[in-house]
Amino acid sequence: MKRYLIYILSVFISTACFLSSCNTLDVDPTTSIEGTDAVVDSISVERSMIGIYSGIQSGNYYGLRYMFYQDTYTDLLAHSGTFTTDQEISNRALNPTNLQIANTWATMYDIINRANTLIKRIETVPLTTTTKNRYIAEARFIRALVYFDLVKVFGGVPLHLDPTRFIEEIKNLPRSTESEVYNQVIQDLQFAEANLSSNAGALGATGFGSRPNRAASLAASALLARVYLQRGDNANAFLKADQVIVSGQYASGTMIPFPDIFTREKTNEAIFELDFTLNDQNGLAVASDPTTGGQKFYYRTAFYNSFVASAGAGDARFAASARRIGTRNSVVKYFRLASGDDNVPILRIAEMFLIRAEATARQGVATDAPVAQVINDINKIRNRAGLANANPTTNSAALTEILTQRGFEFAAEGHRFADLKRYGILGVVIPALGGTNDFRALWPIPFQQLTNNPTLTQNTGY
């Protein structure tokens, strides 16, 4: 029997804990999980690809914890409940022994290993070179997304690019530098751009990679825009965001009403959207509804009040994003309590407008007036929300307005932590992450990984 089945049991246990709200997770130390089933023909290739997407939907990742943690670690969300794992995130006091962080790390490396397995094993499958490259591109798109999500919170991490199926095959790789991880992410996305369909499923295109719940070439371009912006490469961030906007594949002209992004599925604003179903649910709706049991994530009071003030000026995003239920400031973007099948938008066209505006403003002199396109892109988002035009007189003021709009536009979508880090104000907005605690801008490498892999080093301060 394959020895990696021992780890599968621990994944099953942690999944059961998530569903039953227990707070003890036994996470075996490892940097990768079991490989996918045999990849021998077109059917098994497609099943393997679906398995990679399924990994992203995990409750440890975009199905709940990782995504909400990106806002809970900031001024946007707060945890309410008894789980110490969640409380540490909400209090910005993570410990290396936090079992949820260990579980999230393991889940993310499982997805990477699934992608690596498909990339390797498809070599011997009797498919055309074009078809093989499309599947490889799709796997590399997801691998890039996961590595980008890892480097944002942990800094440099081990770059595993080969599949692991047995315990003895696990390589104790040291941490790569942040620059090396970013370079790999960019290489993967550039390959995806070149080998996936440029059609967007939002406009009803059919065929491989043409649905917003599957990676397309423009999804890779959009993710590249986000990656370049976070890395500080503003020129390329502008080029990629602009490329997506002017493609005509998404709602870059008349944008849909904001609530439709969440009440409908696979709209023409969706660039890449995780598709949850009755048989493949997430915990997002339950996680902020005080009428149900379990651990909760609510808007922090200060952010909620600022959102209320924006609503008073006409901001329609508030009613589609937040609601006071009793004494709780609840997230309502995800509201399908009974079915748990709210889709999760990972990339949408609104972000491209704000990336293009931010990248342009950052390339200008802070005290100079912003170019017209910066103001137009900001007002594109404001007007869709029902707000009057803004007219920032300097690039610095424009950047402040962009950050404000990103907070309201992407509330509870997992952008805030990266935004505050990119703006260099994490410790200002959240004093608990400043001063002598500035090391907490990175999360600790899980203790289990350090125990298993002697070549790993801990982030400074932990």
N, C-alpha and C positions, 0 to 999 in steps of 0.2 A: 504493500500500500504506500502511496506517495506520502512522504513525511510532511509535506506542506498542508495536508488535511488537518493537522493539529491547529494550524493557524486559522483555517476556515471555521473551525469550531469557535475560536475566540471572536471572530467576526460575527458569527451567528449570535453568540452570547451578547455582544455589545449592541447588536441590532435589537434583540429582545429587550435589553435594558432601555433602549431609546423608546420603544413602544410602550413599555410598562412603567416608565418614569423612575427606574431605580437609579442609584447614584454611585454604583460600584462597577467599574469596567476592568476586566482582566485583559490587558493588552500585551500580547507577546511582543518582545522587542524584535523588530525586523525593519528593513528598508524597502521591502516589496512583498507582495502577496502572491497567491497562486496565479498561474498563467491561465489563459482561456482554453476552451476545449480545442480539439484537433482542428486545424485550419487546412482543409484539403480540397475544397471545391467552392463554387460561388455561393452556395447556400451557407456553408459554415463560415465563410468570410463575412457575409452580411450579419450572421448571428454574432460573430465576434465583434463586429463594429457596433452593433446594438448594445452589447455588453459593456463596451467602453463608455457609451453615452449613459448607460444605466448607473455606472459608477459616479458620474457627476451628480446624479439625483439623490445620492445618499443623504440621510439625515445628518451625517457628519460634515457634509459639504454644502452644496447649494439647496439641498432639501430642507435645511434649517440652520445648523449650528455655525458653520464657517461664514455663511453669508450674513446672518444676523450679528455674529461676533464683530464683523467689520464696522458696524454702527454702534454696537454695545460698548466697544472699547473707547468710544468717543463721547461727544456731547449730545448724541442723538437718541440712542436707546439705553434702557437700563433693565437689568434682570430683577424679577421678583419671584422668589422661591427659595427652596432649601438646598439646592445643589451647590456645593462649594466650587465645583468646576465652573459653573456659570457665574457665580458670585465673584470669583477671581477676575474674570473678564470685566464684569460690570464695575468692580472696584479698581481696575487697572493694576492688579497686584498678582499677576500670573506667577505660578511656581513651576519649576521643571517637572514636578511630579503630577501636574494637572492631567488627569486621565482622559479628559475630553480632547485636549490638545494632542495627546498621544494617539488617540483614536482617529482624529482628523488627519494627522500626519500619515498614519498607516493607510487610511482610505485614499489619500491623494497619491501615495506611491503605488497602491494597488492599481489605480487608473493608469498611471504611467507604465506599469508593468504590462497591463493589458494592451496598451498602445504599442509598446515595444514588441510584444509577442506577435501581434498582427503584422507589424512592419517586417519582422524577420521571417515569419512563416509563409507569408503570401508569396515569397520568392519562388516557391516550388509549386504554387497553384496554377493550373492551366487556364490562365486568363490573359487577355491582351495587355500589352505594356501600358496602354492608356488607362484601362480599367484598374490595373494594379496601382498605378501612380495616383489615381483618384482616391482609392481606399487608403493608401499610405498618406496622402495629403490630409485626408480627414482625420486619421489617427494622429498625425503630427500637429494638426490644429488643436486637438484636445490636449495633447501632451504639452503644447506651448501654453495653453490656458492654465493648466495645473502648475507648471513650473513658474509661471508669472505669479500665480496666487501664492505659491510657496515663498518666492524671493521677496515679495512685498512684506511679508510678516516675519519671516525667519532670517532674511538676509541670504548669504550664500548657503547653498545646500548641495548634497551629493548629486551629481549628474549621472543618473542611471540611464543609459541608452541601449542596453542589451536586455533581453528578456531573462527572467529568473523563474524556474519552475520548481526546483527542488531546494531545500534549505542549504545544501552544500554548495549550491551555485551562487548563493548570495555573495556579492563582492563588498568587502568593507572599504568602500570608497571614502576618501576624505571630503570635506566640504569644498566645493568649487567657490570661486569668488563671485560676488554679485555680478560683476561685469561678464564673467564666463557664462553665468546662468542667463543673463539678458541676451547675450550673443546667440545662445542656443535657441532661446525663444524666438528671436528674430529670424534665424535661419529656418526654423520649422514653419513659421508663418509665411515667409517668402516662398517656400516650397508649396504650401497650401494655396497661396495666391495663384501660383503658376499652373497648378494642376487640378483645381476645382472649377466647377461651372461658375460663370459670372452672373447667372440668372438668380433672381431673388424669389423665393417662394411666396413672398407677400403679394406679388402681382400675379400669382396664379401660374407661374412657370412650372413645367413638369420636367422630370428627369433627375439624374443623379446630382445631389447637392443643391437642388433648387427649392427646398423647403426650409423655412426659418428654423425648424427644429433639427436640421442637419447643416453642417458647415458648408458654406459656399465661398467662392473666391473673395467676394466683398465682405464677408464676415471676417476673413483673415485680414483684409485691409483695415477694417474697423478696429479689430483687436490690435493690429500694429499701431494704429493711431493712439490707442490708449497706452500701449507699451512705450512708444517713443515719448509721449508726453510725460509719463511717470519717470522715465530715465533722464529727462531734461533735453531731449533732442527735439526742440520745438519746430525746427524747419521740416523735419520728416513727419512729425505729428500733424502739422498743417497739411502737408501734401496728401497724406493718407485719409484724413478726415474729409478734405475737399474732394478727393477721388470718390468717396462713397456718396457724398452729397450730390455731386454733379452727375452721377451715374444714371439718375432717373429711375432707379429700381425701387426707391423707397419714397415715403411721403415727405419729400423735401420741399414741395410746393405748398399746398394746403394741408396742414397737419391735421390728424384726426383729433377729436375731443380727448382730452387727457384721460377721463375715466374709461374710455373705450380700450385703452391699453390693457386694462385689467379685467374688465367685464367681458371683453371678447378675447378670442385666441388667434394668434398668427395674423395679426393685423399688418397693414402695409407700413407700419413703423418698425416692425420687428426685423432686426438683422440676424440675431441668433437668440432663440427662445427655447428653454427647456420645456418639453411637453410631458406634463404629468396627466395620469388618467385614473379611473376608478381602480384599476388593477396595479397602479404604480403611483402611489400617493406621496405627498410630503406633509410635514407637520407645521407649515407656516401659518395657516389660518388658526389652528388651535393654540399656537404659541403666543397669541396676543388677545385671546378672547377670555375675559375674566369669568364668563359663565361656565367654563369648562375647567377640568382639573389639570394638574401638571405645572411644569415650569413655564414662566411667562416672560415676555419681553415687551415693555411698554416705552412710549416716547418719554424722554426726560422732560420735566416741567418747563424748563427755560426754552427748549426747542419747541415744545408744543405751543407755548404762549406766543413765540415769534411766528409760528405757522398760523395761529389764530389771527394775529395782526395782519399777516399777508392776506388772509382770507377776507378780512375787513376791507382790504383795498381791491377785492375782486378775484382773488386767487382761487380758481376752481380746483386746484390740486389738493387743497386741504380736505374737502369733503370726500374726495376719492382716496385719500391716504390715511386720514385720522378721524377718530371719533371718541368722545368722552362717554365711557360706559361706567356708570356709577362714579367712582373716584379714579378710574383708570384712563390713561391716555392711550387708547388702543390703536394698533396698526390695522387698517382695513383694506389695504391693497390686496391682501390675500384673505378671502372671505368664505370660501367654500368649505364650511366646517364638516358637513356630512360626507362629502366625497373626497376632500383632500386633494383635488386635482387642479388647483390653481397653477397655471403656467408661470414660469419664472423668466422674465426678460433679462438676458445677460448683456446683450448689445442692442441698442435701438438708436434711431436716427437723431433723436434729440441730443444724445451725447456727442454726436459728431459736430453739431453746430457749436456746442459749448467748447469742445476740444479745439475746433478751428479758431474760435474767438480767443481762447486762452493762449494757444500757441502763437497767434499773431501778436497779441498784446505783450507777451513775454519777449518777443523779438524787438519790440520798440523800446524807446527810452521811457522810463517810468513816469517822468513828469510831462512828457509830450502828450498831445491829444491823440486818442486812438483813431485808427483809420476807420472809414465808414463801415467796412465789412464787420468789424468787431462789434460796433453798436447794432448793426442790422441783425447779426447772429444772436446777440443777447435778446434783442426785442422779438426775434422770432419765437423764442422760448417764453418770454414774458407775455406776449400777445396771445399765444395759444392758451396760456394759463388764465387769461382774462385780465391781465395787468396792463396798465398804461406804459408807454414807452419810457425807458430810462435813457439818460443822456450823460454818461460819465465823461468828464472833461479831461481826464488823464488815463494813461494805460494802467497806472496803479489803481485808480478808482474802478476801472473796467474789470480788473482782476478781482477786486473785492466783490463787485456785483456778480461776477461769474460764480464765485464760490457760494454766495448766498443762493443763487438760483440752483446750483447743483445740490445744495442741501434740501431744498423743497422738491425739486424735480425727482431726485433719486432716493428720497427718504425710504429706509428699510429695504433698499436694493443692494446694499453692501459696498458703497463707494466712499463713505466719509473718512475712514481711517487713512486710506491712500491719499485722499484730497488734502487733508490737514498736513500729512507728511510732505507732500509735494509743495505745498505753500510754505513750508518751513515754520508753521505756527502751532504744531502739535502741543508743545509744552506751554504755549501762551493760552490757548483755548482750554487746555486741560492741565492745570498746574501739577497734578499728580504724575504727569509724564514729562515734566520739565525739571530743571535744576539738577540735583544729584540723582534724580530718577530718570534722566533722559535716556538711559540705557534701555528703558522699557518701550522705546519706540520700535524695538525688535522683540519678538516673543522668544521665550527660551526653547532651546532644542530639547525635545522630550527626554526625560531621564532614561526611559527604556532604550532609546536609541544610543545614548552615550554608553550604557551598560553593554549593549550588544556589539557596538562598533567602536573599538578603541581608537580608531583614527579620527573620530569626530571630536570637535572642540565646542565648548559651550559659548554662547554669546556673552560678551563682557557684562559683568554686573550680577549675573545669576549664580 
